Structure formats: structure tokens, C-alpha cells
Amino acid sequence: MSVTNTQFTIGQVVKHRLYDFRGVIVDVDPEFSNAEEWWLSIPEDIRPRKNQPFYHLLAENESNAYEAYVSEQNLLIDETGEPVNHPRVAEVFGEFLGDSYALPDSYRN
């Protein structure tokens, strides 16, 4: 499914607006598509709206690499110019281009 009207794209390096982690986008849901329990586990004062794009990230912080599911409203462009040190990045993407990763042929039309 092609997702339009998104602020970020697959392969782009982003950071979380509130929490200290960054990652590379591997997939986009046009609106919330996760478990209701997951959404309710987020404190109400910072719980994101469901009717916006949500991004799947290969994420990292200072001590861990993991996968994250983040609303568009909570993402910012990462301006460090540094690659993401998640072990799965090389499986999914090509060359690091400074602010994003080259998409493999399977992503291209």
C-alpha cells in the first residue's frame, strides 16, 4: 500500500521529539495499526492521536538497538549526519547518504 501525505519517508533518519532515541524508517502505516493495549499504555498527557501516520523504525539509544512504532507528531528530522547503528540496517537498506539510506531495488517501482 502506498502511503501519501506523510512528513517522512522510508529510509529517512529521524529522532523522537520527547525521548532520547533515533532511528531509520522501515515502514509507514497511514494511521494507527497497533494493539489497543499498546496505545493505552502511553501516558494520556502524551498519548498521540490515532488518525495520523505511524512509522516503524529500526531504533537506537545509547545502550540498545530495537524496533519502535512512533506517531508522526512525535518525530523530527535527525540532523546529526550519523548512520543508525542498528544491526538490521544493512539487511534492509543500501548505502548511508548522510540523512537517509538508499532504498533497495525491492522498494522501487
Backbone atoms as SQL, in Angstrom:
CREATE TABLE atoms (id INTEGER PRIMARY KEY, chain TEXT, resi INTEGER, resn TEXT, atom TEXT, x REAL, y REAL, z REAL);
INSERT INTO atoms VALUES
  (1, 'A', 1, 'MET', 'N', 0.847, -1.183, 0.000),
  (2, 'A', 1, 'MET', 'CA', 0.000, 0.000, 0.000),
  (3, 'A', 1, 'MET', 'C', 0.887, 1.239, 0.000),
  (4, 'A', 2, 'SER', 'N', 0.574, 2.152, -0.841),
  (5, 'A', 2, 'SER', 'CA', 1.304, 3.411, -0.895),
  (6, 'A', 2, 'SER', 'C', 0.660, 4.401, 0.078),
  (7, 'A', 3, 'VAL', 'N', 1.500, 5.027, 0.875),
  (8, 'A', 3, 'VAL', 'CA', 1.004, 5.998, 1.844),
  (9, 'A', 3, 'VAL', 'C', 1.382, 7.388, 1.341),
  (10, 'A', 4, 'THR', 'N', 0.390, 8.262, 1.219),
  (11, 'A', 4, 'THR', 'CA', 0.653, 9.620, 0.781),
  (12, 'A', 4, 'THR', 'C', 0.430, 10.581, 1.942),
  (13, 'A', 5, 'ASN', 'N', 0.811, 11.819, 1.752),
  (14, 'A', 5, 'ASN', 'CA', 0.643, 12.842, 2.771),
  (15, 'A', 5, 'ASN', 'C', 1.340, 12.499, 4.079),
  (16, 'A', 6, 'THR', 'N', 2.561, 12.024, 3.965),
  (17, 'A', 6, 'THR', 'CA', 3.370, 11.769, 5.154),
  (18, 'A', 6, 'THR', 'C', 4.511, 12.770, 5.180),
  (19, 'A', 7, 'GLN', 'N', 4.947, 13.092, 6.367),
  (20, 'A', 7, 'GLN', 'CA', 6.029, 14.056, 6.527),
  (21, 'A', 7, 'GLN', 'C', 7.398, 13.416, 6.316),
  (22, 'A', 8, 'PHE', 'N', 7.484, 12.103, 6.568),
  (23, 'A', 8, 'PHE', 'CA', 8.759, 11.393, 6.497),
  (24, 'A', 8, 'PHE', 'C', 8.653, 10.230, 5.518),
  (25, 'A', 9, 'THR', 'N', 9.816, 9.720, 5.080),
  (26, 'A', 9, 'THR', 'CA', 9.839, 8.657, 4.080),
  (27, 'A', 9, 'THR', 'C', 10.675, 7.468, 4.545),
  (28, 'A', 10, 'ILE', 'N', 10.425, 6.332, 3.924),
  (29, 'A', 10, 'ILE', 'CA', 11.210, 5.132, 4.221),
  (30, 'A', 10, 'ILE', 'C', 12.671, 5.411, 3.889),
  (31, 'A', 11, 'GLY', 'N', 13.544, 5.034, 4.814),
  (32, 'A', 11, 'GLY', 'CA', 14.983, 5.257, 4.657),
  (33, 'A', 11, 'GLY', 'C', 15.480, 6.507, 5.348),
  (34, 'A', 12, 'GLN', 'N', 14.586, 7.393, 5.734),
  (35, 'A', 12, 'GLN', 'CA', 14.971, 8.652, 6.384),
  (36, 'A', 12, 'GLN', 'C', 15.348, 8.418, 7.847),
  (37, 'A', 13, 'VAL', 'N', 16.368, 9.128, 8.309),
  (38, 'A', 13, 'VAL', 'CA', 16.795, 9.054, 9.705),
  (39, 'A', 13, 'VAL', 'C', 16.060, 10.145, 10.488),
  (40, 'A', 14, 'VAL', 'N', 15.420, 9.725, 11.582),
  (41, 'A', 14, 'VAL', 'CA', 14.603, 10.617, 12.399),
  (42, 'A', 14, 'VAL', 'C', 14.954, 10.427, 13.875),
  (43, 'A', 15, 'LYS', 'N', 14.440, 11.351, 14.691),
  (44, 'A', 15, 'LYS', 'CA', 14.610, 11.208, 16.141),
  (45, 'A', 15, 'LYS', 'C', 13.262, 11.460, 16.801),
  (46, 'A', 16, 'HIS', 'N', 13.113, 10.947, 18.022),
  (47, 'A', 16, 'HIS', 'CA', 11.871, 11.133, 18.755),
  (48, 'A', 16, 'HIS', 'C', 11.848, 12.525, 19.366),
  (49, 'A', 17, 'ARG', 'N', 10.708, 13.152, 19.344),
  (50, 'A', 17, 'ARG', 'CA', 10.540, 14.514, 19.865),
  (51, 'A', 17, 'ARG', 'C', 10.692, 14.575, 21.388),
  (52, 'A', 18, 'LEU', 'N', 10.246, 13.526, 22.099),
  (53, 'A', 18, 'LEU', 'CA', 10.243, 13.547, 23.562),
  (54, 'A', 18, 'LEU', 'C', 11.294, 12.651, 24.205),
  (55, 'A', 19, 'TYR', 'N', 11.595, 11.539, 23.565),
  (56, 'A', 19, 'TYR', 'CA', 12.515, 10.563, 24.165),
  (57, 'A', 19, 'TYR', 'C', 13.833, 10.538, 23.416),
  (58, 'A', 20, 'ASP', 'N', 14.880, 10.143, 24.108),
  (59, 'A', 20, 'ASP', 'CA', 16.232, 10.184, 23.557),
  (60, 'A', 20, 'ASP', 'C', 16.538, 8.934, 22.731),
  (61, 'A', 21, 'PHE', 'N', 15.923, 8.851, 21.540),
  (62, 'A', 21, 'PHE', 'CA', 16.303, 7.805, 20.608),
  (63, 'A', 21, 'PHE', 'C', 16.094, 8.291, 19.187),
  (64, 'A', 22, 'ARG', 'N', 16.763, 7.614, 18.294),
  (65, 'A', 22, 'ARG', 'CA', 16.698, 7.934, 16.872),
  (66, 'A', 22, 'ARG', 'C', 16.606, 6.642, 16.097),
  (67, 'A', 23, 'GLY', 'N', 16.268, 6.730, 14.825),
  (68, 'A', 23, 'GLY', 'CA', 16.171, 5.519, 14.028),
  (69, 'A', 23, 'GLY', 'C', 15.949, 5.817, 12.559),
  (70, 'A', 24, 'VAL', 'N', 15.871, 4.747, 11.788),
  (71, 'A', 24, 'VAL', 'CA', 15.608, 4.850, 10.358),
  (72, 'A', 24, 'VAL', 'C', 14.238, 4.230, 10.092),
  (73, 'A', 25, 'ILE', 'N', 13.454, 4.889, 9.270),
  (74, 'A', 25, 'ILE', 'CA', 12.097, 4.446, 8.954),
  (75, 'A', 25, 'ILE', 'C', 12.152, 3.258, 7.997),
  (76, 'A', 26, 'VAL', 'N', 11.465, 2.167, 8.380),
  (77, 'A', 26, 'VAL', 'CA', 11.404, 0.982, 7.521),
  (78, 'A', 26, 'VAL', 'C', 10.010, 0.734, 6.951),
  (79, 'A', 27, 'ASP', 'N', 8.980, 1.329, 7.552),
  (80, 'A', 27, 'ASP', 'CA', 7.621, 1.144, 7.052),
  (81, 'A', 27, 'ASP', 'C', 6.735, 2.253, 7.613),
  (82, 'A', 28, 'VAL', 'N', 5.593, 2.466, 6.963),
  (83, 'A', 28, 'VAL', 'CA', 4.651, 3.507, 7.378),
  (84, 'A', 28, 'VAL', 'C', 3.237, 2.942, 7.351),
  (85, 'A', 29, 'ASP', 'N', 2.490, 3.189, 8.417),
  (86, 'A', 29, 'ASP', 'CA', 1.056, 2.893, 8.452),
  (87, 'A', 29, 'ASP', 'C', 0.324, 4.222, 8.276),
  (88, 'A', 30, 'PRO', 'N', -0.698, 4.303, 7.418),
  (89, 'A', 30, 'PRO', 'CA', -1.396, 5.569, 7.201),
  (90, 'A', 30, 'PRO', 'C', -2.092, 6.108, 8.448),
  (91, 'A', 31, 'GLU', 'N', -2.417, 5.213, 9.375),
  (92, 'A', 31, 'GLU', 'CA', -2.939, 5.608, 10.686),
  (93, 'A', 31, 'GLU', 'C', -2.621, 4.483, 11.656),
  (94, 'A', 32, 'PHE', 'N', -2.885, 4.699, 12.920),
  (95, 'A', 32, 'PHE', 'CA', -2.546, 3.741, 13.968),
  (96, 'A', 32, 'PHE', 'C', -2.986, 2.328, 13.602),
  (97, 'A', 33, 'SER', 'N', -2.063, 1.380, 13.731),
  (98, 'A', 33, 'SER', 'CA', -2.349, -0.015, 13.398),
  (99, 'A', 33, 'SER', 'C', -1.579, -0.937, 14.342),
  (100, 'A', 34, 'ASN', 'N', -1.716, -0.688, 15.619),
  (101, 'A', 34, 'ASN', 'CA', -1.042, -1.490, 16.636),
  (102, 'A', 34, 'ASN', 'C', -2.101, -1.908, 17.650),
  (103, 'A', 35, 'ALA', 'N', -1.703, -2.645, 18.670),
  (104, 'A', 35, 'ALA', 'CA', -2.651, -3.123, 19.680),
  (105, 'A', 35, 'ALA', 'C', -3.186, -1.967, 20.527),
  (106, 'A', 36, 'GLU', 'N', -4.454, -2.037, 20.842),
  (107, 'A', 36, 'GLU', 'CA', -5.085, -1.025, 21.697),
  (108, 'A', 36, 'GLU', 'C', -4.373, -0.943, 23.049),
  (109, 'A', 37, 'GLU', 'N', -3.920, -2.075, 23.567),
  (110, 'A', 37, 'GLU', 'CA', -3.207, -2.099, 24.851),
  (111, 'A', 37, 'GLU', 'C', -1.923, -1.274, 24.773),
  (112, 'A', 38, 'TRP', 'N', -1.244, -1.355, 23.621),
  (113, 'A', 38, 'TRP', 'CA', -0.013, -0.583, 23.437),
  (114, 'A', 38, 'TRP', 'C', -0.338, 0.910, 23.513),
  (115, 'A', 39, 'TRP', 'N', -1.379, 1.327, 22.798),
  (116, 'A', 39, 'TRP', 'CA', -1.752, 2.739, 22.771),
  (117, 'A', 39, 'TRP', 'C', -2.160, 3.223, 24.158),
  (118, 'A', 40, 'LEU', 'N', -2.945, 2.420, 24.874),
  (119, 'A', 40, 'LEU', 'CA', -3.393, 2.799, 26.220),
  (120, 'A', 40, 'LEU', 'C', -2.259, 2.819, 27.244),
  (121, 'A', 41, 'SER', 'N', -1.163, 2.115, 26.950),
  (122, 'A', 41, 'SER', 'CA', -0.026, 2.103, 27.874),
  (123, 'A', 41, 'SER', 'C', 0.755, 3.420, 27.859),
  (124, 'A', 42, 'ILE', 'N', 0.508, 4.250, 26.859),
  (125, 'A', 42, 'ILE', 'CA', 1.176, 5.553, 26.768),
  (126, 'A', 42, 'ILE', 'C', 0.455, 6.521, 27.703),
  (127, 'A', 43, 'PRO', 'N', 1.194, 7.240, 28.539),
  (128, 'A', 43, 'PRO', 'CA', 0.530, 8.201, 29.441),
  (129, 'A', 43, 'PRO', 'C', -0.397, 9.139, 28.664),
  (130, 'A', 44, 'GLU', 'N', -1.573, 9.349, 29.198),
  (131, 'A', 44, 'GLU', 'CA', -2.612, 10.096, 28.487),
  (132, 'A', 44, 'GLU', 'C', -2.164, 11.494, 28.073),
  (133, 'A', 45, 'ASP', 'N', -1.359, 12.150, 28.896),
  (134, 'A', 45, 'ASP', 'CA', -0.949, 13.523, 28.563),
  (135, 'A', 45, 'ASP', 'C', 0.010, 13.595, 27.374),
  (136, 'A', 46, 'ILE', 'N', 0.594, 12.465, 26.977),
  (137, 'A', 46, 'ILE', 'CA', 1.462, 12.460, 25.798),
  (138, 'A', 46, 'ILE', 'C', 1.011, 11.448, 24.740),
  (139, 'A', 47, 'ARG', 'N', -0.134, 10.834, 24.936),
  (140, 'A', 47, 'ARG', 'CA', -0.655, 9.821, 24.001),
  (141, 'A', 47, 'ARG', 'C', -0.953, 10.477, 22.659),
  (142, 'A', 48, 'PRO', 'N', -0.407, 9.912, 21.570),
  (143, 'A', 48, 'PRO', 'CA', -0.644, 10.518, 20.250),
  (144, 'A', 48, 'PRO', 'C', -2.042, 10.216, 19.711),
  (145, 'A', 49, 'ARG', 'N', -2.481, 11.065, 18.795),
  (146, 'A', 49, 'ARG', 'CA', -3.725, 10.820, 18.072),
  (147, 'A', 49, 'ARG', 'C', -3.545, 9.567, 17.204),
  (148, 'A', 50, 'LYS', 'N', -4.624, 8.855, 16.969),
  (149, 'A', 50, 'LYS', 'CA', -4.560, 7.659, 16.129),
  (150, 'A', 50, 'LYS', 'C', -4.676, 7.979, 14.643),
  (151, 'A', 51, 'ASN', 'N', -5.296, 9.095, 14.301),
  (152, 'A', 51, 'ASN', 'CA', -5.577, 9.414, 12.893),
  (153, 'A', 51, 'ASN', 'C', -4.440, 10.190, 12.238),
  (154, 'A', 52, 'GLN', 'N', -3.270, 9.609, 12.262),
  (155, 'A', 52, 'GLN', 'CA', -2.086, 10.187, 11.638),
  (156, 'A', 52, 'GLN', 'C', -1.169, 9.032, 11.241),
  (157, 'A', 53, 'PRO', 'N', -0.193, 9.271, 10.375),
  (158, 'A', 53, 'PRO', 'CA', 0.745, 8.201, 10.046),
  (159, 'A', 53, 'PRO', 'C', 1.552, 7.763, 11.280),
  (160, 'A', 54, 'PHE', 'N', 1.831, 6.471, 11.331),
  (161, 'A', 54, 'PHE', 'CA', 2.713, 5.889, 12.340),
  (162, 'A', 54, 'PHE', 'C', 3.838, 5.182, 11.605),
  (163, 'A', 55, 'TYR', 'N', 5.043, 5.316, 12.137),
  (164, 'A', 55, 'TYR', 'CA', 6.248, 4.837, 11.467),
  (165, 'A', 55, 'TYR', 'C', 6.898, 3.702, 12.251),
  (166, 'A', 56, 'HIS', 'N', 7.360, 2.694, 11.504),
  (167, 'A', 56, 'HIS', 'CA', 8.131, 1.593, 12.075),
  (168, 'A', 56, 'HIS', 'C', 9.602, 1.962, 11.911),
  (169, 'A', 57, 'LEU', 'N', 10.332, 1.968, 13.010),
  (170, 'A', 57, 'LEU', 'CA', 11.743, 2.361, 12.986),
  (171, 'A', 57, 'LEU', 'C', 12.653, 1.237, 13.437),
  (172, 'A', 58, 'LEU', 'N', 13.831, 1.174, 12.849),
  (173, 'A', 58, 'LEU', 'CA', 14.946, 0.456, 13.445),
  (174, 'A', 58, 'LEU', 'C', 15.620, 1.518, 14.287),
  (175, 'A', 59, 'ALA', 'N', 15.466, 1.403, 15.597),
  (176, 'A', 59, 'ALA', 'CA', 15.822, 2.495, 16.505),
  (177, 'A', 59, 'ALA', 'C', 17.020, 2.140, 17.374),
  (178, 'A', 60, 'GLU', 'N', 17.599, 3.195, 17.946),
  (179, 'A', 60, 'GLU', 'CA', 18.717, 3.023, 18.877),
  (180, 'A', 60, 'GLU', 'C', 18.717, 4.162, 19.884),
  (181, 'A', 61, 'ASN', 'N', 19.215, 3.840, 21.074),
  (182, 'A', 61, 'ASN', 'CA', 19.550, 4.865, 22.050),
  (183, 'A', 61, 'ASN', 'C', 20.987, 4.588, 22.474),
  (184, 'A', 62, 'GLU', 'N', 21.453, 5.173, 23.541),
  (185, 'A', 62, 'GLU', 'CA', 22.856, 4.991, 23.922),
  (186, 'A', 62, 'GLU', 'C', 23.221, 3.550, 24.245),
  (187, 'A', 63, 'SER', 'N', 22.244, 2.742, 24.681),
  (188, 'A', 63, 'SER', 'CA', 22.588, 1.392, 25.131),
  (189, 'A', 63, 'SER', 'C', 21.907, 0.256, 24.383),
  (190, 'A', 64, 'ASN', 'N', 20.881, 0.527, 23.577),
  (191, 'A', 64, 'ASN', 'CA', 20.125, -0.553, 22.943),
  (192, 'A', 64, 'ASN', 'C', 19.763, -0.255, 21.503),
  (193, 'A', 65, 'ALA', 'N', 19.594, -1.336, 20.743),
  (194, 'A', 65, 'ALA', 'CA', 19.002, -1.262, 19.411),
  (195, 'A', 65, 'ALA', 'C', 17.692, -2.032, 19.489),
  (196, 'A', 66, 'TYR', 'N', 16.641, -1.496, 18.897),
  (197, 'A', 66, 'TYR', 'CA', 15.320, -2.118, 18.999),
  (198, 'A', 66, 'TYR', 'C', 14.440, -1.595, 17.881),
  (199, 'A', 67, 'GLU', 'N', 13.214, -2.121, 17.792),
  (200, 'A', 67, 'GLU', 'CA', 12.250, -1.613, 16.828),
  (201, 'A', 67, 'GLU', 'C', 11.238, -0.760, 17.573),
  (202, 'A', 68, 'ALA', 'N', 10.859, 0.358, 16.975),
  (203, 'A', 68, 'ALA', 'CA', 9.930, 1.296, 17.609),
  (204, 'A', 68, 'ALA', 'C', 8.783, 1.603, 16.654),
  (205, 'A', 69, 'TYR', 'N', 7.659, 1.972, 17.224),
  (206, 'A', 69, 'TYR', 'CA', 6.456, 2.363, 16.480),
  (207, 'A', 69, 'TYR', 'C', 6.088, 3.751, 16.972),
  (208, 'A', 70, 'VAL', 'N', 6.196, 4.758, 16.104),
  (209, 'A', 70, 'VAL', 'CA', 6.117, 6.150, 16.545),
  (210, 'A', 70, 'VAL', 'C', 5.169, 6.946, 15.653),
  (211, 'A', 71, 'SER', 'N', 4.353, 7.784, 16.290),
  (212, 'A', 71, 'SER', 'CA', 3.435, 8.655, 15.551),
  (213, 'A', 71, 'SER', 'C', 4.207, 9.767, 14.858),
  (214, 'A', 72, 'GLU', 'N', 3.647, 10.256, 13.771),
  (215, 'A', 72, 'GLU', 'CA', 4.281, 11.346, 13.038),
  (216, 'A', 72, 'GLU', 'C', 4.493, 12.569, 13.929),
  (217, 'A', 73, 'GLN', 'N', 3.517, 12.876, 14.803),
  (218, 'A', 73, 'GLN', 'CA', 3.635, 14.071, 15.644),
  (219, 'A', 73, 'GLN', 'C', 4.821, 14.004, 16.600),
  (220, 'A', 74, 'ASN', 'N', 5.366, 12.810, 16.841),
  (221, 'A', 74, 'ASN', 'CA', 6.481, 12.658, 17.774),
  (222, 'A', 74, 'ASN', 'C', 7.830, 12.467, 17.095),
  (223, 'A', 75, 'LEU', 'N', 7.900, 12.704, 15.800),
  (224, 'A', 75, 'LEU', 'CA', 9.172, 12.556, 15.092),
  (225, 'A', 75, 'LEU', 'C', 9.681, 13.902, 14.585),
  (226, 'A', 76, 'LEU', 'N', 10.992, 14.003, 14.560),
  (227, 'A', 76, 'LEU', 'CA', 11.707, 15.148, 13.993),
  (228, 'A', 76, 'LEU', 'C', 12.808, 14.610, 13.087),
  (229, 'A', 77, 'ILE', 'N', 13.254, 15.408, 12.146),
  (230, 'A', 77, 'ILE', 'CA', 14.394, 15.028, 11.320),
  (231, 'A', 77, 'ILE', 'C', 15.636, 14.987, 12.199),
  (232, 'A', 78, 'ASP', 'N', 16.413, 13.911, 12.068),
  (233, 'A', 78, 'ASP', 'CA', 17.681, 13.810, 12.789),
  (234, 'A', 78, 'ASP', 'C', 18.735, 14.549, 11.969),
  (235, 'A', 79, 'GLU', 'N', 19.389, 15.506, 12.588),
  (236, 'A', 79, 'GLU', 'CA', 20.353, 16.335, 11.864),
  (237, 'A', 79, 'GLU', 'C', 21.802, 16.031, 12.227),
  (238, 'A', 80, 'THR', 'N', 22.051, 14.873, 12.850),
  (239, 'A', 80, 'THR', 'CA', 23.417, 14.545, 13.250),
  (240, 'A', 80, 'THR', 'C', 24.306, 14.176, 12.076),
  (241, 'A', 81, 'GLY', 'N', 23.717, 13.675, 10.989),
  (242, 'A', 81, 'GLY', 'CA', 24.513, 13.202, 9.858),
  (243, 'A', 81, 'GLY', 'C', 25.186, 11.870, 10.134),
  (244, 'A', 82, 'GLU', 'N', 24.793, 11.216, 11.220),
  (245, 'A', 82, 'GLU', 'CA', 25.396, 9.938, 11.613),
  (246, 'A', 82, 'GLU', 'C', 24.500, 8.776, 11.193),
  (247, 'A', 83, 'PRO', 'N', 25.100, 7.639, 10.791),
  (248, 'A', 83, 'PRO', 'CA', 24.282, 6.471, 10.471),
  (249, 'A', 83, 'PRO', 'C', 23.644, 5.889, 11.732),
  (250, 'A', 84, 'VAL', 'N', 22.614, 5.093, 11.556),
  (251, 'A', 84, 'VAL', 'CA', 21.952, 4.408, 12.659),
  (252, 'A', 84, 'VAL', 'C', 22.675, 3.078, 12.870),
  (253, 'A', 85, 'ASN', 'N', 23.062, 2.792, 14.100),
  (254, 'A', 85, 'ASN', 'CA', 23.826, 1.581, 14.408),
  (255, 'A', 85, 'ASN', 'C', 22.935, 0.443, 14.883),
  (256, 'A', 86, 'HIS', 'N', 21.889, 0.179, 14.132),
  (257, 'A', 86, 'HIS', 'CA', 21.007, -0.954, 14.419),
  (258, 'A', 86, 'HIS', 'C', 21.515, -2.131, 13.580),
  (259, 'A', 87, 'PRO', 'N', 21.603, -3.335, 14.160),
  (260, 'A', 87, 'PRO', 'CA', 22.172, -4.461, 13.405),
  (261, 'A', 87, 'PRO', 'C', 21.398, -4.850, 12.147),
  (262, 'A', 88, 'ARG', 'N', 20.126, -4.498, 12.028),
  (263, 'A', 88, 'ARG', 'CA', 19.333, -4.873, 10.860),
  (264, 'A', 88, 'ARG', 'C', 19.387, -3.853, 9.719),
  (265, 'A', 89, 'VAL', 'N', 20.006, -2.711, 9.933),
  (266, 'A', 89, 'VAL', 'CA', 20.031, -1.677, 8.889),
  (267, 'A', 89, 'VAL', 'C', 20.637, -2.213, 7.597),
  (268, 'A', 90, 'ALA', 'N', 21.753, -2.932, 7.686),
  (269, 'A', 90, 'ALA', 'CA', 22.418, -3.444, 6.478),
  (270, 'A', 90, 'ALA', 'C', 21.577, -4.497, 5.761),
  (271, 'A', 91, 'GLU', 'N', 20.691, -5.185, 6.480),
  (272, 'A', 91, 'GLU', 'CA', 19.803, -6.177, 5.857),
  (273, 'A', 91, 'GLU', 'C', 18.721, -5.504, 5.014),
  (274, 'A', 92, 'VAL', 'N', 18.331, -4.296, 5.422),
  (275, 'A', 92, 'VAL', 'CA', 17.170, -3.634, 4.829),
  (276, 'A', 92, 'VAL', 'C', 17.553, -2.574, 3.799),
  (277, 'A', 93, 'PHE', 'N', 18.629, -1.841, 4.049),
  (278, 'A', 93, 'PHE', 'CA', 18.968, -0.680, 3.230),
  (279, 'A', 93, 'PHE', 'C', 20.337, -0.809, 2.576),
  (280, 'A', 94, 'GLY', 'N', 20.548, 0.068, 1.613),
  (281, 'A', 94, 'GLY', 'CA', 21.840, 0.195, 0.962),
  (282, 'A', 94, 'GLY', 'C', 22.678, 1.251, 1.665),
  (283, 'A', 95, 'GLU', 'N', 23.409, 1.998, 0.885),
  (284, 'A', 95, 'GLU', 'CA', 24.367, 2.999, 1.352),
  (285, 'A', 95, 'GLU', 'C', 23.716, 4.100, 2.197),
  (286, 'A', 96, 'PHE', 'N', 24.461, 4.556, 3.235),
  (287, 'A', 96, 'PHE', 'CA', 24.026, 5.704, 4.029),
  (288, 'A', 96, 'PHE', 'C', 24.383, 6.964, 3.256),
  (289, 'A', 97, 'LEU', 'N', 23.394, 7.863, 3.092),
  (290, 'A', 97, 'LEU', 'CA', 23.557, 9.044, 2.250),
  (291, 'A', 97, 'LEU', 'C', 23.680, 10.346, 3.040),
  (292, 'A', 98, 'GLY', 'N', 23.910, 10.264, 4.348),
  (293, 'A', 98, 'GLY', 'CA', 24.091, 11.463, 5.159),
  (294, 'A', 98, 'GLY', 'C', 22.887, 11.840, 5.992),
  (295, 'A', 99, 'ASP', 'N', 21.680, 11.661, 5.452),
  (296, 'A', 99, 'ASP', 'CA', 20.463, 11.933, 6.220),
  (297, 'A', 99, 'ASP', 'C', 19.414, 10.843, 6.003),
  (298, 'A', 100, 'SER', 'N', 19.755, 9.898, 5.136),
  (299, 'A', 100, 'SER', 'CA', 18.852, 8.790, 4.833),
  (300, 'A', 100, 'SER', 'C', 19.672, 7.639, 4.264),
  (301, 'A', 101, 'TYR', 'N', 18.980, 6.519, 4.049),
  (302, 'A', 101, 'TYR', 'CA', 19.609, 5.346, 3.458),
  (303, 'A', 101, 'TYR', 'C', 19.043, 5.112, 2.070),
  (304, 'A', 102, 'ALA', 'N', 19.899, 4.628, 1.177),
  (305, 'A', 102, 'ALA', 'CA', 19.454, 4.258, -0.156),
  (306, 'A', 102, 'ALA', 'C', 18.491, 3.085, -0.033),
  (307, 'A', 103, 'LEU', 'N', 17.407, 3.147, -0.797),
  (308, 'A', 103, 'LEU', 'CA', 16.419, 2.082, -0.775),
  (309, 'A', 103, 'LEU', 'C', 16.884, 0.931, -1.656),
  (310, 'A', 104, 'PRO', 'N', 16.624, -0.296, -1.215),
  (311, 'A', 104, 'PRO', 'CA', 16.955, -1.444, -2.082),
  (312, 'A', 104, 'PRO', 'C', 16.011, -1.470, -3.277),
  (313, 'A', 105, 'ASP', 'N', 16.390, -2.228, -4.290),
  (314, 'A', 105, 'ASP', 'CA', 15.572, -2.320, -5.507),
  (315, 'A', 105, 'ASP', 'C', 14.148, -2.758, -5.212),
  (316, 'A', 106, 'SER', 'N', 13.930, -3.552, -4.177),
  (317, 'A', 106, 'SER', 'CA', 12.588, -4.049, -3.866),
  (318, 'A', 106, 'SER', 'C', 11.622, -2.924, -3.486),
  (319, 'A', 107, 'TYR', 'N', 12.130, -1.760, -3.071),
  (320, 'A', 107, 'TYR', 'CA', 11.272, -0.617, -2.714),
  (321, 'A', 107, 'TYR', 'C', 10.943, 0.235, -3.939),
  (322, 'A', 108, 'ARG', 'N', 11.688, 0.071, -4.990),
  (323, 'A', 108, 'ARG', 'CA', 11.495, 0.914, -6.168),
  (324, 'A', 108, 'ARG', 'C', 10.462, 0.302, -7.094),
  (325, 'A', 109, 'ASN', 'N', 9.757, 1.166, -7.825),
  (326, 'A', 109, 'ASN', 'CA', 8.762, 0.695, -8.796),
  (327, 'A', 109, 'ASN', 'C', 9.399, 0.469, -10.147);
